[in-house]
């Protein structure tokens, strides 16, 4: 700075800070920790419901495909296996059930929170 500027003006120009008083919390506005209480019964029930849903993801497509394969197509006619279409339905059943197994396992892992564990093991 120049010699003509007084030292107090130099300090005032360099210090642009503003001080704001933070108000105190009033009664009832203070910090309260969240109440994340563990409820083992609710945890067990929710895991059981998700497990049953994942089991239904496996069973329902299999039942539908079995009904298509083995129930008669129309009254008095053959079913799909007797009509010579078993070669078509067996691979389709395998593909549908493989996708259902993949979905059910990964939905359950995502719900229970264990889906990231394998990624951590792989990264190490």
C-alpha positions in Angstrom: 0.0 0.0 0.0 1.0 3.6 -0.3 2.6 5.6 2.4 -0.2 8.2 2.3 -2.9 5.8 3.3 -3.4 5.6 7.1 -2.9 2.1 8.7 -6.5 2.0 9.9 -7.8 2.5 6.4 -5.6 -0.4 5.1 -7.1 -2.7 7.7 -10.7 -1.6 7.0 -10.2 -2.2 3.3 -8.7 -5.7 3.8 -11.3 -6.9 6.4 -14.7 -7.3 4.7 -16.1 -9.9 7.2 -19.6 -9.5 8.5 -20.5 -11.0 11.9 -24.1 -12.2 12.3 -25.4 -13.3 15.7 -27.0 -16.8 15.5 -30.2 -16.8 17.5 -30.5 -19.3 20.4 -33.0 -22.1 20.2 -36.2 -21.5 22.0 -37.7 -24.2 24.3 -38.8 -27.2 22.2 -36.6 -26.2 19.2 -33.4 -27.8 20.4 -31.8 -30.8 18.7 -33.4 -34.1 19.4 -31.9 -37.3 18.1 -34.1 -39.3 15.8 -35.9 -42.2 17.4 -34.9 -45.1 15.1 -35.9 -47.8 17.5 -35.3 -51.3 16.4 -38.5 -53.3 16.1 -37.6 -56.9 15.7 -41.2 -58.1 15.1 -41.7 -55.6 12.3 -38.4 -56.4 10.8 -39.2 -60.1 10.8 -42.6 -59.5 9.4 -41.4 -57.3 6.6 -38.7 -59.8 5.6 -41.2 -62.6 5.7 -43.6 -60.6 3.4 -40.8 -59.8 0.9 -39.7 -63.5 1.0 -43.2 -64.6 0.2 -43.5 -62.1 -2.7 -40.2 -63.3 -4.1 -41.4 -66.9 -3.7 -44.5 -65.9 -5.7 -42.3 -64.4 -8.4 -40.9 -68.0 -8.8 -44.1 -70.0 -8.5 -46.7 -68.0 -10.5 -44.9 -68.2 -13.9 -44.3 -71.9 -13.4 -47.9 -72.6 -12.6 -49.1 -70.6 -15.6 -46.7 -72.3 -18.0 -47.6 -75.7 -16.5 -51.3 -75.0 -17.1 -50.6 -73.9 -20.7 -48.5 -77.1 -21.3 -50.7 -79.7 -19.6 -54.3 -78.4 -19.6 -56.4 -79.0 -22.7 -56.4 -76.1 -25.2 -60.1 -76.6 -26.0 -62.7 -79.0 -24.9 -62.0 -82.4 -26.5 -58.6 -81.5 -27.9 -55.0 -82.3 -26.9 -52.9 -80.2 -24.6 -49.6 -78.6 -25.8 -47.5 -81.6 -24.8 -49.7 -84.0 -26.7 -49.8 -81.7 -29.8 -46.0 -82.0 -30.1 -45.1 -78.5 -28.8 -43.2 -79.7 -25.8 -39.9 -78.8 -27.5 -41.1 -75.2 -27.5 -42.4 -75.0 -24.0 -39.4 -76.6 -22.2 -36.9 -73.9 -23.2 -39.5 -71.2 -22.6 -40.1 -72.6 -19.1 -36.4 -72.6 -18.4 -35.9 -69.0 -19.7 -38.9 -67.7 -17.7 -37.9 -69.4 -14.5 -34.2 -68.3 -14.8 -35.4 -64.7 -15.1 -37.7 -65.2 -12.2 -34.9 -66.7 -10.0 -32.7 -63.8 -10.9 -35.4 -61.2 -10.0 -36.4 -62.9 -6.8 -32.9 -63.3 -5.4 -31.9 -59.7 -6.3 -35.1 -58.1 -5.0 -34.7 -60.0 -1.7 -31.0 -59.0 -1.5 -31.9 -55.3 -2.2 -34.6 -55.3 0.4 -32.5 -56.8 3.1 -29.5 -54.5 2.4 -27.1 -57.2 1.5 -26.7 -56.3 -2.2 -23.8 -54.0 -1.6 -21.8 -56.5 0.4 -20.6 -58.4 -2.6 -19.5 -55.3 -4.4 -17.3 -54.4 -1.3 -15.8 -57.8 -1.4 -15.1 -57.6 -5.1 -13.4 -54.1 -4.8 -11.0 -55.3 -2.1 
